[in-house]
Amino acid sequence: MLGFIALPQIWLFQIFLTALAPLVDLAVVWGLCSSLYGWLSHPMEWSPDNLWHPLFYWAAFIFLDFSAGALGMALERRAAWSDLFWLPAQRFGYRQLMYHVVLKSIDSAIRGARVGWGRLERRGTVGVDQAQ
């Protein structure tokens, strides 16, 4: 019964959504760059909405992260609430590293790369120092 709940949850939240999450960051950066380009190249036709839309969606994701973090801290009695304000910086810092790890893991799983413990070759050539 646990497999009917845990495995879909892992596939959805730990693999699928994590693999798509970099697209949100990329869309924000793309939206800001295209808005800046539009402002510089066509200032008469440029609308401030071109800038506010990507910022609004980025803020919505930050608010979602912030809310989930606040809920987690509310459930923990001894939580350090000052750490909650690092979440916006974490989205563009630590998460990029985690995106890389998840995408590499998915690639390894698809390719079937096997990871073993390795094999240590024992030769028995270590000498004992007699100078003590």
DSSP file (Angstrom, degrees, kcal/mol; ACC not computed):
  #  RESIDUE AA STRUCTURE BP1 BP2  ACC     N-H-->O    O-->H-N    N-H-->O    O-->H-N    TCO  KAPPA ALPHA  PHI   PSI    X-CA   Y-CA   Z-CA
    1    1 A M    >>        0   0    0      0, 0.0     4,-0.7     0, 0.0     3,-0.7   0.000 360.0 360.0 360.0 -34.1    0.0    0.0    0.0
    2    2 A L  H >>  +     0   0    0      1,-0.2     4,-3.6     2,-0.2     3,-0.9   0.855 360.0  60.0 -62.9 -33.9    2.9    2.3    0.7
    3    3 A G  H 3> S+     0   0    0      1,-0.2     4,-0.8     2,-0.2    -1,-0.2   0.797  97.7  58.5 -64.5 -29.4    4.1    2.0   -2.9
    4    4 A F  H <4 S+     0   0    0     -3,-0.7    -1,-0.2     3,-0.1    -2,-0.2   0.730 120.5  27.6 -72.2 -21.0    0.8    3.4   -4.2
    5    5 A I  H <X S+     0   0    0     -3,-0.9     4,-1.5    -4,-0.7    -2,-0.2   0.823 124.4  42.9-103.6 -49.7    1.4    6.6   -2.2
    6    6 A A  H  X S+     0   0    0     -4,-3.6     4,-2.6     2,-0.2    -3,-0.2   0.919 111.0  51.2 -71.0 -45.3    5.1    7.0   -1.8
    7    7 A L  H  X S+     0   0    0     -4,-0.8     4,-2.7    -5,-0.4     5,-0.2   0.925 111.7  45.5 -64.9 -45.5    6.3    6.1   -5.4
    8    8 A P  H  > S+     0   0    0      0, 0.0     4,-2.6     0, 0.0     5,-0.2   0.895 113.6  51.9 -62.5 -35.7    3.9    8.4   -7.2
    9    9 A Q  H  X>S+     0   0    0     -4,-1.5     4,-2.5     2,-0.2     5,-0.7   0.916 111.4  46.4 -64.5 -42.1    4.8   11.2   -4.7
   10   10 A I  I  X>S+     0   0    0     -4,-2.6     4,-1.4     1,-0.2     5,-1.0   0.933 113.9  48.0 -65.3 -45.7    8.5   10.6   -5.4
   11   11 A W  I  <>S+     0   0    0     -4,-2.7     5,-2.9    -5,-0.2     4,-0.4   0.907 119.0  39.8 -61.6 -41.8    8.1   10.5   -9.1
   12   12 A L  I  <>S+     0   0    0     -4,-2.6     5,-2.6    -5,-0.2     6,-0.3   0.971 129.0  23.3 -74.2 -54.3    6.0   13.7   -9.1
   13   13 A F  I  <5S+     0   0    0     -4,-2.5    -3,-0.2    -5,-0.2     5,-0.2   0.841 128.6  38.5 -88.0 -35.1    7.7   15.9   -6.6
   14   14 A Q  I  <<S+     0   0    0     -4,-1.4    -3,-0.2    -5,-0.7    -1,-0.1   0.726 132.4  14.9 -91.5 -21.9   11.3   14.6   -6.4
   15   15 A I  I  ><S+     0   0    0     -5,-1.0     4,-2.0    -4,-0.4    -3,-0.2   0.776 126.1  38.9-116.1 -61.3   11.9   13.8  -10.1
   16   16 A F  I  ><S+     0   0    0     -5,-2.9     4,-1.5     2,-0.2    -3,-0.2   0.957 122.5  37.4 -65.0 -55.1    9.3   15.3  -12.5
   17   17 A L  H  ><S+     0   0    0     -5,-2.6     4,-1.4     1,-0.2    -1,-0.2   0.851 116.5  53.6 -68.4 -32.7    8.8   18.8  -10.9
   18   18 A T  H  4 S+     0   0    0     -6,-0.3    -1,-0.2     1,-0.2    -2,-0.2   0.856 107.9  50.8 -68.9 -33.4   12.4   19.1   -9.9
   19   19 A A  H  < S+     0   0    0     -4,-2.0    -1,-0.2     1,-0.2    -2,-0.2   0.820 114.7  43.7 -72.0 -29.5   13.4   18.4  -13.5
   20   20 A L  H >X S+     0   0    0     -4,-1.5     3,-1.4     1,-0.2     4,-0.6   0.652  91.9  85.4 -87.2 -16.3   11.0   21.1  -14.8
   21   21 A A  H >X S+     0   0    0     -4,-1.4     4,-1.2     1,-0.3     3,-1.1   0.824  79.3  62.1 -59.4 -35.7   11.9   23.7  -12.1
   22   22 A P  H 3> S+     0   0    0      0, 0.0     4,-2.6     0, 0.0    -1,-0.3   0.807  94.5  65.0 -61.7 -24.6   14.9   25.1  -14.0
   23   23 A L  H <> S+     0   0    0     -3,-1.4     4,-2.4     2,-0.2    -2,-0.2   0.836  97.4  54.8 -65.5 -30.9   12.5   26.2  -16.8
   24   24 A V  H <X S+     0   0    0     -3,-1.1     4,-1.9    -4,-0.6    -1,-0.2   0.947 110.9  43.8 -65.7 -48.2   10.8   28.6  -14.3
   25   25 A D  H  X S+     0   0    0     -4,-1.2     4,-2.2     1,-0.2    -2,-0.2   0.907 114.6  50.2 -63.0 -41.0   14.2   30.3  -13.6
   26   26 A L  H  X S+     0   0    0     -4,-2.6     4,-2.8     1,-0.2    -1,-0.2   0.886 108.4  52.6 -64.8 -38.7   15.1   30.3  -17.2
   27   27 A A  H  X S+     0   0    0     -4,-2.4     4,-2.6     2,-0.2    -1,-0.2   0.874 109.1  50.0 -65.4 -37.2   11.7   31.8  -18.1
   28   28 A V  H  X S+     0   0    0     -4,-1.9     4,-2.4     2,-0.2    -2,-0.2   0.941 113.3  44.6 -65.8 -46.8   12.2   34.6  -15.6
   29   29 A V  H  X S+     0   0    0     -4,-2.2     4,-2.5     2,-0.2    -2,-0.2   0.919 114.8  49.5 -64.1 -42.6   15.7   35.4  -16.9
   30   30 A W  H  X S+     0   0    0     -4,-2.8     4,-2.8     1,-0.2     5,-0.2   0.923 111.0  49.8 -61.3 -44.7   14.4   35.2  -20.5
   31   31 A G  H  X S+     0   0    0     -4,-2.6     4,-1.9     1,-0.2    -2,-0.2   0.897 112.4  46.7 -62.5 -41.4   11.5   37.5  -19.8
   32   32 A L  H  X S+     0   0    0     -4,-2.4     4,-2.3     2,-0.2    -1,-0.2   0.909 114.1  47.6 -67.2 -41.7   13.7   40.1  -18.1
   33   33 A C  H  X S+     0   0    0     -4,-2.5     4,-2.6     2,-0.2    -2,-0.2   0.916 113.4  47.1 -66.9 -42.3   16.3   40.0  -20.9
   34   34 A S  H  X S+     0   0    0     -4,-2.8     4,-2.4     2,-0.2    -1,-0.2   0.855 111.8  51.5 -69.6 -32.0   13.6   40.3  -23.6
   35   35 A S  H  X S+     0   0    0     -4,-1.9     4,-2.2    -5,-0.2    -2,-0.2   0.915 111.5  46.9 -67.2 -42.9   11.9   43.1  -21.8
   36   36 A L  H  X S+     0   0    0     -4,-2.3     4,-2.3     2,-0.2    -2,-0.2   0.912 112.9  49.6 -64.1 -42.2   15.2   45.0  -21.5
   37   37 A Y  H  X S+     0   0    0     -4,-2.6     4,-2.7     1,-0.2     5,-0.3   0.913 111.2  49.3 -62.6 -42.8   15.9   44.4  -25.2
   38   38 A G  H  X S+     0   0    0     -4,-2.4     4,-2.1     1,-0.2    -1,-0.2   0.870 111.1  49.8 -63.9 -37.1   12.5   45.6  -26.1
   39   39 A W  H  < S+     0   0    0     -4,-2.2    -1,-0.2     2,-0.2    -2,-0.2   0.888 115.7  42.7 -67.9 -39.8   13.0   48.8  -24.0
   40   40 A L  H  < S+     0   0    0     -4,-2.3    -2,-0.2    -5,-0.2    -1,-0.2   0.883 123.9  33.9 -75.8 -37.9   16.3   49.5  -25.6
   41   41 A S  H  < S+     0   0    0     -4,-2.7    -3,-0.2     1,-0.2    -2,-0.2   0.793 133.6  21.7 -92.0 -28.0   15.4   48.8  -29.2
   42   42 A H     X  +     0   0    0     -4,-2.1     4,-1.2    -5,-0.3     3,-0.5  -0.542  64.7 161.8-136.7  69.2   11.8   49.9  -29.3
   43   43 A P  T  4 S+     0   0    0      0, 0.0    -1,-0.1     0, 0.0    -3,-0.1   0.775  75.0  56.2 -66.2 -24.8   11.2   52.4  -26.4
   44   44 A M  T  4 S+     0   0    0      1,-0.2    -5,-0.1     3,-0.0    -2,-0.0   0.856 114.7  36.8 -75.6 -33.5    8.0   53.8  -28.0
   45   45 A E  T  4 S+     0   0    0     -3,-0.5    -1,-0.2    -7,-0.2     2,-0.1   0.552  92.3 113.5 -92.4  -8.5    6.2   50.4  -28.2
   46   46 A W     <  -     0   0    0     -4,-1.2   -11,-0.0    -8,-0.2    -7,-0.0  -0.377  49.8-160.0 -69.9 139.8    7.6   49.0  -25.0
   47   47 A S    >   -     0   0    0     -2,-0.1     3,-1.6     1,-0.1     4,-0.4  -0.949  24.4-132.1-119.1 139.8    5.1   48.4  -22.2
   48   48 A P  T >> S+     0   0    0      0, 0.0     4,-2.2     0, 0.0     3,-1.1   0.739 103.9  73.7 -61.3 -20.2    5.9   48.1  -18.5
   49   49 A D  H 3> S+     0   0    0      1,-0.3     4,-2.2     2,-0.2   -14,-0.0   0.825  84.9  65.3 -61.8 -29.3    3.8   45.0  -18.5
   50   50 A N  H <4 S+     0   0    0     -3,-1.6    -1,-0.3     1,-0.2   -15,-0.2   0.802 110.3  37.1 -62.2 -27.4    6.6   43.2  -20.4
   51   51 A L  H <> S+     0   0    0     -3,-1.1     4,-1.3    -4,-0.4    -2,-0.2   0.833 115.4  52.1 -89.6 -38.7    8.7   43.7  -17.2
   52   52 A W  H  X S+     0   0    0     -4,-2.2     4,-2.5     1,-0.2     5,-0.2   0.804  99.1  63.2 -74.6 -29.5    6.0   43.1  -14.6
   53   53 A H  H  X S+     0   0    0     -4,-2.2     4,-2.2     2,-0.2     5,-0.2   0.961 107.2  40.3 -63.1 -52.7    4.7   39.8  -15.9
   54   54 A P  H  > S+     0   0    0      0, 0.0     4,-2.4     0, 0.0    -1,-0.2   0.899 116.8  51.1 -63.8 -36.5    8.0   37.8  -15.4
   55   55 A L  H  X S+     0   0    0     -4,-1.3     4,-2.4     1,-0.2    -2,-0.2   0.886 109.0  51.5 -66.5 -36.6    8.6   39.5  -12.1
   56   56 A F  H  X S+     0   0    0     -4,-2.5     4,-2.1     2,-0.2    -1,-0.2   0.930 111.6  45.8 -64.3 -45.1    5.1   38.7  -10.9
   57   57 A Y  H  X S+     0   0    0     -4,-2.2     4,-1.9     2,-0.2    -2,-0.2   0.889 112.8  50.3 -67.7 -37.9    5.5   35.0  -11.8
   58   58 A W  H  X S+     0   0    0     -4,-2.4     4,-2.3    -5,-0.2    -1,-0.2   0.925 110.9  49.6 -63.6 -42.7    8.9   34.8  -10.2
   59   59 A A  H  X S+     0   0    0     -4,-2.4     4,-2.7     1,-0.2    -2,-0.2   0.853 107.0  56.0 -63.8 -34.4    7.4   36.5   -7.0
   60   60 A A  H  X S+     0   0    0     -4,-2.1     4,-2.1     2,-0.2    -1,-0.2   0.914 109.5  45.3 -64.8 -41.6    4.6   33.9   -7.1
   61   61 A F  H  X S+     0   0    0     -4,-1.9     4,-2.4     2,-0.2    -2,-0.2   0.889 112.9  50.5 -68.3 -38.3    7.1   31.1   -7.0
   62   62 A I  H  X S+     0   0    0     -4,-2.3     4,-3.1     2,-0.2    -2,-0.2   0.915 110.3  50.4 -63.7 -41.5    9.1   32.8   -4.3
   63   63 A F  H  X S+     0   0    0     -4,-2.7     4,-2.7     2,-0.2    -2,-0.2   0.892 109.3  51.2 -63.0 -39.1    5.9   33.3   -2.3
   64   64 A L  H  X S+     0   0    0     -4,-2.1     4,-2.4     2,-0.2    -2,-0.2   0.924 113.0  44.9 -63.3 -44.6    5.1   29.6   -2.7
   65   65 A D  H  X S+     0   0    0     -4,-2.4     4,-2.7     2,-0.2    -2,-0.2   0.924 113.7  50.5 -61.3 -45.2    8.6   28.6   -1.5
   66   66 A F  H  X S+     0   0    0     -4,-3.1     4,-2.6     1,-0.2    -2,-0.2   0.898 111.0  48.7 -61.6 -41.9    8.3   31.1    1.4
   67   67 A S  H  X S+     0   0    0     -4,-2.7     4,-2.5     2,-0.2    -1,-0.2   0.915 112.0  47.8 -65.9 -43.9    4.9   29.7    2.4
   68   68 A A  H  X S+     0   0    0     -4,-2.4     4,-2.2     2,-0.2    -2,-0.2   0.901 113.8  48.3 -64.6 -39.7    6.1   26.1    2.3
   69   69 A G  H  X S+     0   0    0     -4,-2.7     4,-2.3     2,-0.2    -2,-0.2   0.899 111.4  49.7 -65.6 -40.8    9.2   27.1    4.4
   70   70 A A  H  X S+     0   0    0     -4,-2.6     4,-2.3     2,-0.2    -2,-0.2   0.894 110.5  50.4 -65.4 -39.6    7.0   29.0    6.8
   71   71 A L  H  X S+     0   0    0     -4,-2.5     4,-1.7     2,-0.2    -2,-0.2   0.922 111.1  49.0 -63.8 -43.1    4.7   26.0    7.2
   72   72 A G  H  X S+     0   0    0     -4,-2.2     4,-0.8     1,-0.2    -2,-0.2   0.886 113.2  46.7 -63.2 -38.4    7.7   23.7    7.8
   73   73 A M  H  < S+     0   0    0     -4,-2.3     6,-0.4     1,-0.2    -1,-0.2   0.839 108.1  55.6 -73.1 -32.0    9.1   26.1   10.4
   74   74 A A  H  < S+     0   0    0     -4,-2.3    -1,-0.2     1,-0.2    -2,-0.2   0.845 106.9  51.0 -67.2 -31.8    5.7   26.5   12.1
   75   75 A L  H  < S+     0   0    0     -4,-1.7     2,-0.6    -5,-0.2    -1,-0.2   0.725 102.3  69.7 -76.4 -20.7    5.6   22.7   12.5
   76   76 A E  S >< S-     0   0    0     -4,-0.8     3,-1.0    -3,-0.2    -1,-0.1  -0.876  71.8-157.0 -99.4 121.6    9.0   22.7   14.0
   77   77 A R  T 3  S+     0   0    0     -2,-0.6    -1,-0.1     1,-0.3    -4,-0.0   0.843  89.5  42.3 -69.9 -34.3    9.0   24.3   17.5
   78   78 A R  T 3  S+     0   0    0      2,-0.1    -1,-0.3     3,-0.0     2,-0.1  -0.067  82.7 147.1-104.5  33.7   12.7   25.3   17.6
   79   79 A A    <   -     0   0    0     -3,-1.0     2,-1.2    -6,-0.4     3,-0.1  -0.388  53.6-124.3 -73.0 145.5   13.0   26.6   14.1
   80   80 A A    >   -     0   0    0      1,-0.2     3,-1.8    -2,-0.1     4,-0.3  -0.759  25.7-170.3 -87.9  94.0   15.3   29.5   13.3
   81   81 A W  G >  S+     0   0    0     -2,-1.2     3,-1.2     1,-0.3     4,-0.3   0.715  77.5  70.7 -63.6 -21.6   12.8   31.9   11.7
   82   82 A S  G >  S+     0   0    0      1,-0.3     3,-0.9     2,-0.2    -1,-0.3   0.767  88.4  64.5 -67.6 -22.6   15.6   34.2   10.5
   83   83 A D  G X  S+     0   0    0     -3,-1.8     3,-1.6     1,-0.2    -1,-0.3   0.688  83.6  77.6 -71.5 -17.5   16.7   31.5    8.0
   84   84 A L  G X  S+     0   0    0     -3,-1.2     3,-1.3    -4,-0.3    -1,-0.2   0.794  84.0  62.3 -63.2 -28.7   13.4   31.9    6.2
   85   85 A F  G <  S+     0   0    0     -3,-0.9     4,-0.3    -4,-0.3    -1,-0.3   0.516  89.9  69.0 -79.8  -3.1   14.5   35.1    4.5
   86   86 A W  G <> S+     0   0    0     -3,-1.6     4,-2.0     1,-0.2    -1,-0.3   0.521  73.7  92.6 -85.8  -6.9   17.3   33.3    2.7
   87   87 A L  H <> S+     0   0    0     -3,-1.3     4,-1.5     1,-0.2    -1,-0.2   0.880  80.2  52.5 -60.2 -42.2   14.8   31.5    0.5
   88   88 A P  H  > S+     0   0    0      0, 0.0     4,-0.7     0, 0.0    -1,-0.2   0.917 112.9  45.2 -61.0 -39.4   14.8   34.0   -2.4
   89   89 A A  H  > S+     0   0    0     -4,-0.3     4,-0.6     1,-0.2     3,-0.4   0.840 107.8  59.3 -69.3 -31.7   18.6   33.9   -2.6
   90   90 A Q  H ><>S+     0   0    0     -4,-2.0     5,-2.1     1,-0.2     3,-0.6   0.834  93.6  65.8 -65.9 -32.0   18.5   30.1   -2.4
   91   91 A R  H 3<5S+     0   0    0     -4,-1.5    -1,-0.2     1,-0.2    -2,-0.2   0.886 112.8  31.4 -59.7 -39.3   16.3   29.8   -5.5
   92   92 A F  H 3<5S+     0   0    0     -4,-0.7    -1,-0.2    -3,-0.4    -2,-0.2   0.411 128.6  38.0-100.7   2.8   19.2   31.2   -7.7
   93   93 A G  T XX5S+     0   0    0     -4,-0.6     4,-0.9    -3,-0.6     3,-0.8   0.662 123.0  18.3-110.2 -87.0   22.1   29.8   -5.7
   94   94 A Y  H 3>5S+     0   0    0      1,-0.2     4,-1.8     2,-0.2     3,-0.4   0.818 118.4  63.2 -61.8 -34.5   21.9   26.4   -4.1
   95   95 A R  H 3><S+     0   0    0     -5,-2.1     4,-2.9     1,-0.2    -1,-0.2   0.833  94.1  60.7 -65.5 -31.1   19.0   25.2   -6.3
   96   96 A Q  H <> S+     0   0    0     -3,-0.8     4,-1.9    -6,-0.3    -1,-0.2   0.906 105.9  48.2 -62.6 -38.8   21.0   25.5   -9.5
   97   97 A L  H  X S+     0   0    0     -4,-0.9     4,-2.0    -3,-0.4    -1,-0.2   0.910 111.9  49.1 -64.6 -42.0   23.4   22.9   -8.0
   98   98 A M  H  X S+     0   0    0     -4,-1.8     4,-2.5     2,-0.2    -2,-0.2   0.868 107.4  54.8 -67.4 -36.0   20.5   20.7   -7.1
   99   99 A Y  H  X S+     0   0    0     -4,-2.9     4,-2.7     1,-0.2     5,-0.2   0.926 108.1  50.2 -59.9 -43.8   19.0   21.0  -10.6
  100  100 A H  H  X S+     0   0    0     -4,-1.9     4,-2.4     1,-0.2    -2,-0.2   0.914 110.5  49.1 -60.9 -44.1   22.3   19.8  -12.0
  101  101 A V  H  X S+     0   0    0     -4,-2.0     4,-2.1     2,-0.2    -1,-0.2   0.917 112.8  47.0 -63.7 -43.9   22.4   16.8   -9.6
  102  102 A V  H  X S+     0   0    0     -4,-2.5     4,-2.5     2,-0.2    -2,-0.2   0.927 113.1  47.9 -65.9 -44.3   18.8   15.8  -10.4
  103  103 A L  H  X S+     0   0    0     -4,-2.7     4,-2.3     1,-0.2    -1,-0.2   0.893 112.4  49.1 -65.3 -38.6   19.3   16.1  -14.2
  104  104 A K  H  X S+     0   0    0     -4,-2.4     4,-2.4    -5,-0.2    -1,-0.2   0.880 111.3  50.9 -65.8 -36.8   22.5   14.1  -14.1
  105  105 A S  H  X S+     0   0    0     -4,-2.1     4,-2.4     2,-0.2    -2,-0.2   0.911 110.3  48.1 -66.5 -42.1   20.7   11.4  -12.0
  106  106 A I  H  X S+     0   0    0     -4,-2.5     4,-2.4     2,-0.2    -2,-0.2   0.917 111.8  50.6 -64.0 -42.0   17.9   11.2  -14.5
  107  107 A D  H  X S+     0   0    0     -4,-2.3     4,-2.5     1,-0.2    -2,-0.2   0.917 111.2  48.0 -61.0 -43.8   20.4   11.0  -17.3
  108  108 A S  H  X>S+     0   0    0     -4,-2.4     5,-1.7     1,-0.2     4,-1.5   0.882 111.6  50.7 -64.7 -37.7   22.3    8.2  -15.5
  109  109 A A  H  <5S+     0   0    0     -4,-2.4    -2,-0.2     2,-0.2    -1,-0.2   0.893 112.5  46.0 -68.0 -38.5   19.0    6.3  -14.8
  110  110 A I  H  <5S+     0   0    0     -4,-2.4    -2,-0.2     1,-0.2    -1,-0.2   0.913 116.1  44.5 -70.1 -42.0   18.0    6.6  -18.5
  111  111 A R  H  <5S-     0   0    0     -4,-2.5    -1,-0.2    -5,-0.2    -2,-0.2   0.720 107.7-126.8 -74.8 -20.6   21.4    5.5  -19.8
  112  112 A G  T  <5 +     0   0    0     -4,-1.5     2,-0.2     1,-0.2    -3,-0.2   0.768  39.8 176.4  81.5  25.5   21.6    2.7  -17.2
  113  113 A A      < -     0   0    0     -5,-1.7     2,-0.4    -6,-0.2    -1,-0.2  -0.470  20.4-142.6 -65.8 129.0   25.0    3.7  -15.9
  114  114 A R        -     0   0    0     -2,-0.2     2,-0.5    -5,-0.0    -1,-0.1  -0.769   9.2-157.5 -97.8 138.4   25.8    1.4  -13.0
  115  115 A V        +     0   0    0     -2,-0.4     2,-0.2     3,-0.0    -2,-0.0  -0.965  17.9 179.9-115.7 122.7   27.6    2.7   -9.9
  116  116 A G        -     0   0    0     -2,-0.5     3,-0.1     1,-0.0     0, 0.0  -0.528  42.8-104.2-113.7-178.0   29.5    0.1   -7.9
  117  117 A W        -     0   0    0      1,-0.2     2,-0.0    -2,-0.2    -1,-0.0   0.660  59.9-129.1 -79.5 -15.8   31.5    0.1   -4.8
  118  118 A G        -     0   0    0      1,-0.1     2,-0.5     2,-0.0    -1,-0.2  -0.142  18.5 -95.7  85.1 170.0   34.7   -0.2   -6.8
  119  119 A R        -     0   0    0     -3,-0.1     2,-0.6    -2,-0.0    -1,-0.1  -0.986  23.1-148.4-132.6 125.0   37.4   -2.8   -6.1
  120  120 A L        -     0   0    0     -2,-0.5     2,-0.6     2,-0.0    -2,-0.0  -0.805  16.0-140.8 -92.2 122.2   40.5   -2.2   -4.1
  121  121 A E        -     0   0    0     -2,-0.6     2,-0.5     2,-0.0    -2,-0.0  -0.739  14.5-150.4 -85.5 121.9   43.5   -4.2   -5.3
  122  122 A R        +     0   0    0     -2,-0.6    -1,-0.0     1,-0.1    -2,-0.0  -0.805  27.0 163.0 -97.0 128.1   45.5   -5.5   -2.4
  123  123 A R        -     0   0    0     -2,-0.5    -1,-0.1     0, 0.0    -2,-0.0   0.645  39.8-134.3-116.6 -24.5   49.2   -6.0   -3.0
  124  124 A G        +     0   0    0      1,-0.1    -2,-0.1     3,-0.0     0, 0.0   0.873  62.1 130.3  72.1  36.1   50.7   -6.3    0.5
  125  125 A T        +     0   0    0      2,-0.1     2,-0.3     0, 0.0    -1,-0.1   0.282  26.3 121.3-106.9   9.7   53.5   -3.9   -0.3
  126  126 A V        -     0   0    0      1,-0.0     2,-0.3     2,-0.0     0, 0.0  -0.595  50.9-149.2 -78.1 131.5   53.3   -1.5    2.7
  127  127 A G        -     0   0    0     -2,-0.3     2,-0.5     1,-0.0    -2,-0.1  -0.694  10.3-123.8 -99.4 153.8   56.4   -1.5    4.7
  128  128 A V        -     0   0    0     -2,-0.3     2,-0.5     2,-0.0    -2,-0.0  -0.838  25.2-125.1 -97.3 130.0   56.7   -0.9    8.5
  129  129 A D        -     0   0    0     -2,-0.5     3,-0.4     1,-0.1    -1,-0.0  -0.635  21.4-170.9 -77.9 121.8   59.0    2.0    9.5
  130  130 A Q        +     0   0    0     -2,-0.5    -1,-0.1     1,-0.2    -2,-0.0   0.388  64.1  92.0 -92.2   1.6   61.6    0.8   12.0
  131  131 A A              0   0    0      1,-0.3    -1,-0.2     0, 0.0    -2,-0.0   0.493 360.0 360.0 -79.8  -1.5   63.0    4.2   12.9
  132  132 A Q              0   0    0     -3,-0.4    -1,-0.3     0, 0.0    -2,-0.1   0.511 360.0 360.0 -72.8 360.0   60.7    4.7   15.9
